[in-house]
Amino acid sequence: MKTEKDLQSYLRRQCKRHTISFDKVESKSRRGFPDCFLVYEGQLVLVELKTPAGTGRLSANQKRVIADLTAHGVVVFIADSISSVDRIIQSIVGGDRA
């Protein structure tokens, strides 16, 4: 995996494999909103993707938005590798939200 788009494609495939609803978020009204919206058995999860090359960092806006969302009980994950996507998927389908 070289790009964030590659990682997004992998996440989309894994969601399909596990019957998790996946949507790419295109937020024009709130800068810093996480990239992906996942739903599984009534559970909402947001995922912020970062380049697998290790160069992606959360912006100040992203940090603020994620803090606001989590303060309201929304689960937000950050994924920057295949293994982090796999852990997120397992957490969702396995019921472990930690």
Jmol script that loads the backbone (N, CA, C; Angstrom):
load data "model"
ATOM      1  N   MET A   1       0.848  -1.174   0.000  1.00  0.00           N
ATOM      2  CA  MET A   1       0.000   0.000   0.000  1.00  0.00           C
ATOM      3  C   MET A   1       0.896   1.241   0.000  1.00  0.00           C
ATOM      4  N   LYS A   2       0.616   2.106  -0.953  1.00  0.00           N
ATOM      5  CA  LYS A   2       1.436   3.306  -1.034  1.00  0.00           C
ATOM      6  C   LYS A   2       0.666   4.581  -0.738  1.00  0.00           C
ATOM      7  N   THR A   3      -0.614   4.604  -1.045  1.00  0.00           N
ATOM      8  CA  THR A   3      -1.362   5.851  -0.909  1.00  0.00           C
ATOM      9  C   THR A   3      -2.574   5.691   0.010  1.00  0.00           C
ATOM     10  N   GLU A   4      -3.098   6.826   0.411  1.00  0.00           N
ATOM     11  CA  GLU A   4      -4.315   6.832   1.213  1.00  0.00           C
ATOM     12  C   GLU A   4      -5.473   6.232   0.416  1.00  0.00           C
ATOM     13  N   LYS A   5      -5.483   6.490  -0.880  1.00  0.00           N
ATOM     14  CA  LYS A   5      -6.534   5.929  -1.744  1.00  0.00           C
ATOM     15  C   LYS A   5      -6.451   4.399  -1.770  1.00  0.00           C
ATOM     16  N   ASP A   6      -5.241   3.841  -1.806  1.00  0.00           N
ATOM     17  CA  ASP A   6      -5.062   2.383  -1.746  1.00  0.00           C
ATOM     18  C   ASP A   6      -5.636   1.838  -0.438  1.00  0.00           C
ATOM     19  N   LEU A   7      -5.358   2.536   0.652  1.00  0.00           N
ATOM     20  CA  LEU A   7      -5.839   2.112   1.958  1.00  0.00           C
ATOM     21  C   LEU A   7      -7.362   2.196   2.023  1.00  0.00           C
ATOM     22  N   GLN A   8      -7.913   3.243   1.430  1.00  0.00           N
ATOM     23  CA  GLN A   8      -9.368   3.370   1.374  1.00  0.00           C
ATOM     24  C   GLN A   8      -9.988   2.209   0.598  1.00  0.00           C
ATOM     25  N   SER A   9      -9.386   1.834  -0.508  1.00  0.00           N
ATOM     26  CA  SER A   9      -9.882   0.701  -1.301  1.00  0.00           C
ATOM     27  C   SER A   9      -9.834  -0.591  -0.497  1.00  0.00           C
ATOM     28  N   TYR A  10      -8.760  -0.771   0.254  1.00  0.00           N
ATOM     29  CA  TYR A  10      -8.644  -1.958   1.105  1.00  0.00           C
ATOM     30  C   TYR A  10      -9.730  -1.958   2.179  1.00  0.00           C
ATOM     31  N   LEU A  11      -9.930  -0.801   2.818  1.00  0.00           N
ATOM     32  CA  LEU A  11     -10.978  -0.699   3.836  1.00  0.00           C
ATOM     33  C   LEU A  11     -12.342  -1.005   3.221  1.00  0.00           C
ATOM     34  N   ARG A  12     -12.630  -0.464   2.047  1.00  0.00           N
ATOM     35  CA  ARG A  12     -13.902  -0.718   1.368  1.00  0.00           C
ATOM     36  C   ARG A  12     -14.095  -2.224   1.101  1.00  0.00           C
ATOM     37  N   ARG A  13     -13.046  -2.876   0.628  1.00  0.00           N
ATOM     38  CA  ARG A  13     -13.131  -4.327   0.349  1.00  0.00           C
ATOM     39  C   ARG A  13     -13.381  -5.124   1.627  1.00  0.00           C
ATOM     40  N   GLN A  14     -12.686  -4.764   2.702  1.00  0.00           N
ATOM     41  CA  GLN A  14     -12.861  -5.482   3.968  1.00  0.00           C
ATOM     42  C   GLN A  14     -14.269  -5.243   4.532  1.00  0.00           C
ATOM     43  N   CYS A  15     -14.777  -4.046   4.374  1.00  0.00           N
ATOM     44  CA  CYS A  15     -16.146  -3.773   4.825  1.00  0.00           C
ATOM     45  C   CYS A  15     -17.140  -4.635   4.048  1.00  0.00           C
ATOM     46  N   LYS A  16     -16.977  -4.693   2.751  1.00  0.00           N
ATOM     47  CA  LYS A  16     -17.869  -5.514   1.921  1.00  0.00           C
ATOM     48  C   LYS A  16     -17.786  -6.979   2.351  1.00  0.00           C
ATOM     49  N   ARG A  17     -16.594  -7.449   2.586  1.00  0.00           N
ATOM     50  CA  ARG A  17     -16.371  -8.847   2.997  1.00  0.00           C
ATOM     51  C   ARG A  17     -17.094  -9.173   4.306  1.00  0.00           C
ATOM     52  N   HIS A  18     -17.181  -8.190   5.201  1.00  0.00           N
ATOM     53  CA  HIS A  18     -17.776  -8.400   6.530  1.00  0.00           C
ATOM     54  C   HIS A  18     -19.175  -7.793   6.664  1.00  0.00           C
ATOM     55  N   THR A  19     -19.774  -7.447   5.521  1.00  0.00           N
ATOM     56  CA  THR A  19     -21.116  -6.839   5.470  1.00  0.00           C
ATOM     57  C   THR A  19     -21.244  -5.596   6.348  1.00  0.00           C
ATOM     58  N   ILE A  20     -20.221  -4.778   6.313  1.00  0.00           N
ATOM     59  CA  ILE A  20     -20.226  -3.484   6.998  1.00  0.00           C
ATOM     60  C   ILE A  20     -20.549  -2.434   5.937  1.00  0.00           C
ATOM     61  N   SER A  21     -21.525  -1.587   6.228  1.00  0.00           N
ATOM     62  CA  SER A  21     -21.862  -0.508   5.302  1.00  0.00           C
ATOM     63  C   SER A  21     -20.728   0.518   5.302  1.00  0.00           C
ATOM     64  N   PHE A  22     -20.277   0.899   4.107  1.00  0.00           N
ATOM     65  CA  PHE A  22     -19.151   1.812   3.943  1.00  0.00           C
ATOM     66  C   PHE A  22     -19.561   2.992   3.071  1.00  0.00           C
ATOM     67  N   ASP A  23     -19.215   4.194   3.489  1.00  0.00           N
ATOM     68  CA  ASP A  23     -19.386   5.375   2.644  1.00  0.00           C
ATOM     69  C   ASP A  23     -18.197   6.285   2.836  1.00  0.00           C
ATOM     70  N   LYS A  24     -17.759   6.894   1.750  1.00  0.00           N
ATOM     71  CA  LYS A  24     -16.721   7.921   1.791  1.00  0.00           C
ATOM     72  C   LYS A  24     -17.410   9.226   2.122  1.00  0.00           C
ATOM     73  N   VAL A  25     -16.890   9.942   3.088  1.00  0.00           N
ATOM     74  CA  VAL A  25     -17.483  11.211   3.514  1.00  0.00           C
ATOM     75  C   VAL A  25     -16.884  12.352   2.693  1.00  0.00           C
ATOM     76  N   GLU A  26     -17.747  13.182   2.165  1.00  0.00           N
ATOM     77  CA  GLU A  26     -17.322  14.389   1.453  1.00  0.00           C
ATOM     78  C   GLU A  26     -17.927  15.565   2.198  1.00  0.00           C
ATOM     79  N   SER A  27     -17.280  16.035   3.250  1.00  0.00           N
ATOM     80  CA  SER A  27     -17.808  17.113   4.076  1.00  0.00           C
ATOM     81  C   SER A  27     -17.291  18.457   3.589  1.00  0.00           C
ATOM     82  N   LYS A  28     -18.206  19.259   3.109  1.00  0.00           N
ATOM     83  CA  LYS A  28     -17.828  20.601   2.667  1.00  0.00           C
ATOM     84  C   LYS A  28     -18.093  21.629   3.757  1.00  0.00           C
ATOM     85  N   SER A  29     -18.862  21.247   4.765  1.00  0.00           N
ATOM     86  CA  SER A  29     -19.235  22.207   5.802  1.00  0.00           C
ATOM     87  C   SER A  29     -18.362  22.129   7.053  1.00  0.00           C
ATOM     88  N   ARG A  30     -17.620  21.046   7.210  1.00  0.00           N
ATOM     89  CA  ARG A  30     -16.814  20.891   8.424  1.00  0.00           C
ATOM     90  C   ARG A  30     -15.439  20.340   8.069  1.00  0.00           C
ATOM     91  N   ARG A  31     -14.485  21.221   7.957  1.00  0.00           N
ATOM     92  CA  ARG A  31     -13.114  20.792   7.653  1.00  0.00           C
ATOM     93  C   ARG A  31     -12.601  19.917   8.779  1.00  0.00           C
ATOM     94  N   GLY A  32     -11.908  18.848   8.419  1.00  0.00           N
ATOM     95  CA  GLY A  32     -11.321  17.971   9.420  1.00  0.00           C
ATOM     96  C   GLY A  32     -12.189  16.773   9.762  1.00  0.00           C
ATOM     97  N   PHE A  33     -13.374  16.659   9.130  1.00  0.00           N
ATOM     98  CA  PHE A  33     -14.256  15.530   9.423  1.00  0.00           C
ATOM     99  C   PHE A  33     -13.613  14.245   8.904  1.00  0.00           C
ATOM    100  N   PRO A  34     -13.746  13.123   9.649  1.00  0.00           N
ATOM    101  CA  PRO A  34     -13.134  11.861   9.214  1.00  0.00           C
ATOM    102  C   PRO A  34     -13.568  11.433   7.812  1.00  0.00           C
ATOM    103  N   ASP A  35     -12.729  10.630   7.170  1.00  0.00           N
ATOM    104  CA  ASP A  35     -12.897  10.250   5.772  1.00  0.00           C
ATOM    105  C   ASP A  35     -14.013   9.254   5.486  1.00  0.00           C
ATOM    106  N   CYS A  36     -14.234   8.317   6.382  1.00  0.00           N
ATOM    107  CA  CYS A  36     -15.146   7.211   6.088  1.00  0.00           C
ATOM    108  C   CYS A  36     -16.166   7.011   7.199  1.00  0.00           C
ATOM    109  N   PHE A  37     -17.335   6.567   6.790  1.00  0.00           N
ATOM    110  CA  PHE A  37     -18.491   6.363   7.655  1.00  0.00           C
ATOM    111  C   PHE A  37     -18.848   4.880   7.540  1.00  0.00           C
ATOM    112  N   LEU A  38     -18.746   4.135   8.640  1.00  0.00           N
ATOM    113  CA  LEU A  38     -19.038   2.707   8.641  1.00  0.00           C
ATOM    114  C   LEU A  38     -20.208   2.424   9.583  1.00  0.00           C
ATOM    115  N   VAL A  39     -21.073   1.503   9.193  1.00  0.00           N
ATOM    116  CA  VAL A  39     -22.183   1.098  10.053  1.00  0.00           C
ATOM    117  C   VAL A  39     -22.274  -0.421  10.029  1.00  0.00           C
ATOM    118  N   TYR A  40     -22.387  -0.990  11.231  1.00  0.00           N
ATOM    119  CA  TYR A  40     -22.514  -2.438  11.364  1.00  0.00           C
ATOM    120  C   TYR A  40     -23.453  -2.728  12.533  1.00  0.00           C
ATOM    121  N   GLU A  41     -24.544  -3.386  12.227  1.00  0.00           N
ATOM    122  CA  GLU A  41     -25.521  -3.782  13.244  1.00  0.00           C
ATOM    123  C   GLU A  41     -25.858  -2.628  14.198  1.00  0.00           C
ATOM    124  N   GLY A  42     -26.150  -1.470  13.641  1.00  0.00           N
ATOM    125  CA  GLY A  42     -26.544  -0.312  14.430  1.00  0.00           C
ATOM    126  C   GLY A  42     -25.403   0.470  15.037  1.00  0.00           C
ATOM    127  N   GLN A  43     -24.200   0.038  14.824  1.00  0.00           N
ATOM    128  CA  GLN A  43     -23.012   0.685  15.378  1.00  0.00           C
ATOM    129  C   GLN A  43     -22.397   1.614  14.327  1.00  0.00           C
ATOM    130  N   LEU A  44     -22.233   2.869  14.679  1.00  0.00           N
ATOM    131  CA  LEU A  44     -21.621   3.858  13.798  1.00  0.00           C
ATOM    132  C   LEU A  44     -20.155   4.018  14.163  1.00  0.00           C
ATOM    133  N   VAL A  45     -19.301   3.987  13.158  1.00  0.00           N
ATOM    134  CA  VAL A  45     -17.864   4.181  13.355  1.00  0.00           C
ATOM    135  C   VAL A  45     -17.362   5.097  12.248  1.00  0.00           C
ATOM    136  N   LEU A  46     -16.535   6.056  12.611  1.00  0.00           N
ATOM    137  CA  LEU A  46     -15.888   6.922  11.626  1.00  0.00           C
ATOM    138  C   LEU A  46     -14.407   6.559  11.568  1.00  0.00           C
ATOM    139  N   VAL A  47     -13.838   6.679  10.370  1.00  0.00           N
ATOM    140  CA  VAL A  47     -12.425   6.341  10.191  1.00  0.00           C
ATOM    141  C   VAL A  47     -11.725   7.477   9.448  1.00  0.00           C
ATOM    142  N   GLU A  48     -10.637   7.940  10.028  1.00  0.00           N
ATOM    143  CA  GLU A  48      -9.763   8.907   9.370  1.00  0.00           C
ATOM    144  C   GLU A  48      -8.594   8.124   8.789  1.00  0.00           C
ATOM    145  N   LEU A  49      -8.383   8.256   7.491  1.00  0.00           N
ATOM    146  CA  LEU A  49      -7.301   7.545   6.818  1.00  0.00           C
ATOM    147  C   LEU A  49      -6.077   8.445   6.678  1.00  0.00           C
ATOM    148  N   LYS A  50      -4.925   7.849   6.870  1.00  0.00           N
ATOM    149  CA  LYS A  50      -3.655   8.534   6.688  1.00  0.00           C
ATOM    150  C   LYS A  50      -2.781   7.681   5.785  1.00  0.00           C
ATOM    151  N   THR A  51      -1.929   8.324   5.036  1.00  0.00           N
ATOM    152  CA  THR A  51      -1.083   7.612   4.085  1.00  0.00           C
ATOM    153  C   THR A  51      -0.269   6.512   4.770  1.00  0.00           C
ATOM    154  N   PRO A  52      -0.222   5.331   4.165  1.00  0.00           N
ATOM    155  CA  PRO A  52       0.560   4.230   4.739  1.00  0.00           C
ATOM    156  C   PRO A  52       2.069   4.489   4.750  1.00  0.00           C
ATOM    157  N   ALA A  53       2.519   5.490   4.027  1.00  0.00           N
ATOM    158  CA  ALA A  53       3.942   5.809   3.988  1.00  0.00           C
ATOM    159  C   ALA A  53       4.436   6.402   5.303  1.00  0.00           C
ATOM    160  N   GLY A  54       3.505   6.709   6.199  1.00  0.00           N
ATOM    161  CA  GLY A  54       3.902   7.238   7.500  1.00  0.00           C
ATOM    162  C   GLY A  54       4.105   8.741   7.534  1.00  0.00           C
ATOM    163  N   THR A  55       3.772   9.411   6.441  1.00  0.00           N
ATOM    164  CA  THR A  55       3.982  10.857   6.383  1.00  0.00           C
ATOM    165  C   THR A  55       2.730  11.645   6.761  1.00  0.00           C
ATOM    166  N   GLY A  56       1.587  10.986   6.817  1.00  0.00           N
ATOM    167  CA  GLY A  56       0.340  11.683   7.135  1.00  0.00           C
ATOM    168  C   GLY A  56       0.221  11.970   8.625  1.00  0.00           C
ATOM    169  N   ARG A  57      -0.162  13.174   8.948  1.00  0.00           N
ATOM    170  CA  ARG A  57      -0.362  13.582  10.342  1.00  0.00           C
ATOM    171  C   ARG A  57      -1.739  14.217  10.461  1.00  0.00           C
ATOM    172  N   LEU A  58      -2.340  14.100  11.629  1.00  0.00           N
ATOM    173  CA  LEU A  58      -3.617  14.760  11.859  1.00  0.00           C
ATOM    174  C   LEU A  58      -3.404  16.269  11.904  1.00  0.00           C
ATOM    175  N   SER A  59      -4.258  16.995  11.190  1.00  0.00           N
ATOM    176  CA  SER A  59      -4.199  18.451  11.245  1.00  0.00           C
ATOM    177  C   SER A  59      -4.853  18.919  12.545  1.00  0.00           C
ATOM    178  N   ALA A  60      -4.652  20.185  12.862  1.00  0.00           N
ATOM    179  CA  ALA A  60      -5.285  20.751  14.057  1.00  0.00           C
ATOM    180  C   ALA A  60      -6.803  20.646  13.949  1.00  0.00           C
ATOM    181  N   ASN A  61      -7.352  20.904  12.753  1.00  0.00           N
ATOM    182  CA  ASN A  61      -8.802  20.764  12.552  1.00  0.00           C
ATOM    183  C   ASN A  61      -9.256  19.333  12.794  1.00  0.00           C
ATOM    184  N   GLN A  62      -8.525  18.377  12.262  1.00  0.00           N
ATOM    185  CA  GLN A  62      -8.886  16.964  12.453  1.00  0.00           C
ATOM    186  C   GLN A  62      -8.856  16.600  13.928  1.00  0.00           C
ATOM    187  N   LYS A  63      -7.850  17.040  14.637  1.00  0.00           N
ATOM    188  CA  LYS A  63      -7.766  16.749  16.072  1.00  0.00           C
ATOM    189  C   LYS A  63      -8.959  17.323  16.817  1.00  0.00           C
ATOM    190  N   ARG A  64      -9.345  18.565  16.499  1.00  0.00           N
ATOM    191  CA  ARG A  64     -10.501  19.199  17.154  1.00  0.00           C
ATOM    192  C   ARG A  64     -11.793  18.454  16.846  1.00  0.00           C
ATOM    193  N   VAL A  65     -11.997  18.119  15.570  1.00  0.00           N
ATOM    194  CA  VAL A  65     -13.228  17.423  15.169  1.00  0.00           C
ATOM    195  C   VAL A  65     -13.303  16.055  15.826  1.00  0.00           C
ATOM    196  N   ILE A  66     -12.217  15.314  15.816  1.00  0.00           N
ATOM    197  CA  ILE A  66     -12.201  13.980  16.428  1.00  0.00           C
ATOM    198  C   ILE A  66     -12.463  14.094  17.931  1.00  0.00           C
ATOM    199  N   ALA A  67     -11.869  15.060  18.587  1.00  0.00           N
ATOM    200  CA  ALA A  67     -12.105  15.258  20.027  1.00  0.00           C
ATOM    201  C   ALA A  67     -13.576  15.577  20.289  1.00  0.00           C
ATOM    202  N   ASP A  68     -14.169  16.427  19.449  1.00  0.00           N
ATOM    203  CA  ASP A  68     -15.583  16.788  19.604  1.00  0.00           C
ATOM    204  C   ASP A  68     -16.474  15.562  19.404  1.00  0.00           C
ATOM    205  N   LEU A  69     -16.206  14.810  18.367  1.00  0.00           N
ATOM    206  CA  LEU A  69     -17.021  13.615  18.082  1.00  0.00           C
ATOM    207  C   LEU A  69     -16.910  12.592  19.209  1.00  0.00           C
ATOM    208  N   THR A  70     -15.700  12.324  19.655  1.00  0.00           N
ATOM    209  CA  THR A  70     -15.529  11.319  20.709  1.00  0.00           C
ATOM    210  C   THR A  70     -16.136  11.797  22.026  1.00  0.00           C
ATOM    211  N   ALA A  71     -16.123  13.109  22.267  1.00  0.00           N
ATOM    212  CA  ALA A  71     -16.765  13.644  23.473  1.00  0.00           C
ATOM    213  C   ALA A  71     -18.275  13.398  23.458  1.00  0.00           C
ATOM    214  N   HIS A  72     -18.822  13.237  22.261  1.00  0.00           N
ATOM    215  CA  HIS A  72     -20.246  12.949  22.112  1.00  0.00           C
ATOM    216  C   HIS A  72     -20.519  11.455  21.938  1.00  0.00           C
ATOM    217  N   GLY A  73     -19.516  10.637  22.182  1.00  0.00           N
ATOM    218  CA  GLY A  73     -19.710   9.195  22.157  1.00  0.00           C
ATOM    219  C   GLY A  73     -19.532   8.517  20.814  1.00  0.00           C
ATOM    220  N   VAL A  74     -19.067   9.256  19.813  1.00  0.00           N
ATOM    221  CA  VAL A  74     -18.835   8.657  18.499  1.00  0.00           C
ATOM    222  C   VAL A  74     -17.471   7.977  18.503  1.00  0.00           C
ATOM    223  N   VAL A  75     -17.420   6.766  17.964  1.00  0.00           N
ATOM    224  CA  VAL A  75     -16.160   6.028  17.864  1.00  0.00           C
ATOM    225  C   VAL A  75     -15.448   6.483  16.586  1.00  0.00           C
ATOM    226  N   VAL A  76     -14.218   6.951  16.744  1.00  0.00           N
ATOM    227  CA  VAL A  76     -13.409   7.395  15.608  1.00  0.00           C
ATOM    228  C   VAL A  76     -12.077   6.658  15.661  1.00  0.00           C
ATOM    229  N   PHE A  77     -11.745   6.007  14.553  1.00  0.00           N
ATOM    230  CA  PHE A  77     -10.461   5.314  14.431  1.00  0.00           C
ATOM    231  C   PHE A  77      -9.593   6.056  13.426  1.00  0.00           C
ATOM    232  N   ILE A  78      -8.288   5.899  13.565  1.00  0.00           N
ATOM    233  CA  ILE A  78      -7.333   6.410  12.587  1.00  0.00           C
ATOM    234  C   ILE A  78      -6.614   5.207  12.009  1.00  0.00           C
ATOM    235  N   ALA A  79      -6.591   5.123  10.682  1.00  0.00           N
ATOM    236  CA  ALA A  79      -5.960   3.984  10.016  1.00  0.00           C
ATOM    237  C   ALA A  79      -4.850   4.474   9.095  1.00  0.00           C
ATOM    238  N   ASP A  80      -3.686   3.825   9.209  1.00  0.00           N
ATOM    239  CA  ASP A  80      -2.568   4.188   8.349  1.00  0.00           C
ATOM    240  C   ASP A  80      -1.843   2.966   7.779  1.00  0.00           C
ATOM    241  N   SER A  81      -2.479   1.796   7.924  1.00  0.00           N
ATOM    242  CA  SER A  81      -1.854   0.568   7.430  1.00  0.00           C
ATOM    243  C   SER A  81      -2.914  -0.521   7.288  1.00  0.00           C
ATOM    244  N   ILE A  82      -2.552  -1.582   6.579  1.00  0.00           N
ATOM    245  CA  ILE A  82      -3.441  -2.735   6.455  1.00  0.00           C
ATOM    246  C   ILE A  82      -3.742  -3.300   7.835  1.00  0.00           C
ATOM    247  N   SER A  83      -2.726  -3.404   8.673  1.00  0.00           N
ATOM    248  CA  SER A  83      -2.953  -3.988  10.001  1.00  0.00           C
ATOM    249  C   SER A  83      -3.886  -3.120  10.843  1.00  0.00           C
ATOM    250  N   SER A  84      -3.801  -1.797  10.711  1.00  0.00           N
ATOM    251  CA  SER A  84      -4.731  -0.953  11.476  1.00  0.00           C
ATOM    252  C   SER A  84      -6.154  -1.103  10.950  1.00  0.00           C
ATOM    253  N   VAL A  85      -6.327  -1.236   9.640  1.00  0.00           N
ATOM    254  CA  VAL A  85      -7.663  -1.499   9.081  1.00  0.00           C
ATOM    255  C   VAL A  85      -8.174  -2.841   9.589  1.00  0.00           C
ATOM    256  N   ASP A  86      -7.328  -3.853   9.577  1.00  0.00           N
ATOM    257  CA  ASP A  86      -7.743  -5.179  10.053  1.00  0.00           C
ATOM    258  C   ASP A  86      -8.173  -5.130  11.522  1.00  0.00           C
ATOM    259  N   ARG A  87      -7.444  -4.372  12.350  1.00  0.00           N
ATOM    260  CA  ARG A  87      -7.819  -4.227  13.762  1.00  0.00           C
ATOM    261  C   ARG A  87      -9.172  -3.516  13.907  1.00  0.00           C
ATOM    262  N   ILE A  88      -9.402  -2.510  13.091  1.00  0.00           N
ATOM    263  CA  ILE A  88     -10.682  -1.792  13.123  1.00  0.00           C
ATOM    264  C   ILE A  88     -11.824  -2.726  12.750  1.00  0.00           C
ATOM    265  N   ILE A  89     -11.657  -3.465  11.686  1.00  0.00           N
ATOM    266  CA  ILE A  89     -12.699  -4.408  11.237  1.00  0.00           C
ATOM    267  C   ILE A  89     -12.970  -5.423  12.340  1.00  0.00           C
ATOM    268  N   GLN A  90     -11.934  -5.984  12.934  1.00  0.00           N
ATOM    269  CA  GLN A  90     -12.115  -6.961  14.000  1.00  0.00           C
ATOM    270  C   GLN A  90     -12.823  -6.339  15.198  1.00  0.00           C
ATOM    271  N   SER A  91     -12.470  -5.118  15.513  1.00  0.00           N
ATOM    272  CA  SER A  91     -13.110  -4.424  16.621  1.00  0.00           C
ATOM    273  C   SER A  91     -14.612  -4.240  16.360  1.00  0.00           C
ATOM    274  N   ILE A  92     -14.950  -3.915  15.127  1.00  0.00           N
ATOM    275  CA  ILE A  92     -16.366  -3.700  14.765  1.00  0.00           C
ATOM    276  C   ILE A  92     -17.141  -5.014  14.795  1.00  0.00           C
ATOM    277  N   VAL A  93     -16.668  -6.011  14.103  1.00  0.00           N
ATOM    278  CA  VAL A  93     -17.432  -7.270  14.003  1.00  0.00           C
ATOM    279  C   VAL A  93     -17.306  -8.106  15.272  1.00  0.00           C
ATOM    280  N   GLY A  94     -16.211  -7.908  16.007  1.00  0.00           N
ATOM    281  CA  GLY A  94     -16.024  -8.664  17.244  1.00  0.00           C
ATOM    282  C   GLY A  94     -16.655  -8.011  18.445  1.00  0.00           C
ATOM    283  N   GLY A  95     -17.114  -6.761  18.263  1.00  0.00           N
ATOM    284  CA  GLY A  95     -17.784  -6.075  19.344  1.00  0.00           C
ATOM    285  C   GLY A  95     -16.865  -5.408  20.342  1.00  0.00           C
ATOM    286  N   ASP A  96     -15.558  -5.448  20.106  1.00  0.00           N
ATOM    287  CA  ASP A  96     -14.588  -4.806  20.994  1.00  0.00           C
ATOM    288  C   ASP A  96     -14.322  -3.404  20.492  1.00  0.00           C
ATOM    289  N   ARG A  97     -14.874  -2.391  21.131  1.00  0.00           N
ATOM    290  CA  ARG A  97     -14.750  -1.029  20.642  1.00  0.00           C
ATOM    291  C   ARG A  97     -13.624  -0.273  21.320  1.00  0.00           C
ATOM    292  N   ALA A  98     -12.743  -0.969  21.971  1.00  0.00           N
ATOM    293  CA  ALA A  98     -11.623  -0.297  22.643  1.00  0.00           C
ATOM    294  C   ALA A  98     -10.456  -0.123  21.702  1.00  0.00           C
TER     295      ALA A  98
END
end "model"
wireframe off; spacefill off
backbone 0.3
color backbone group
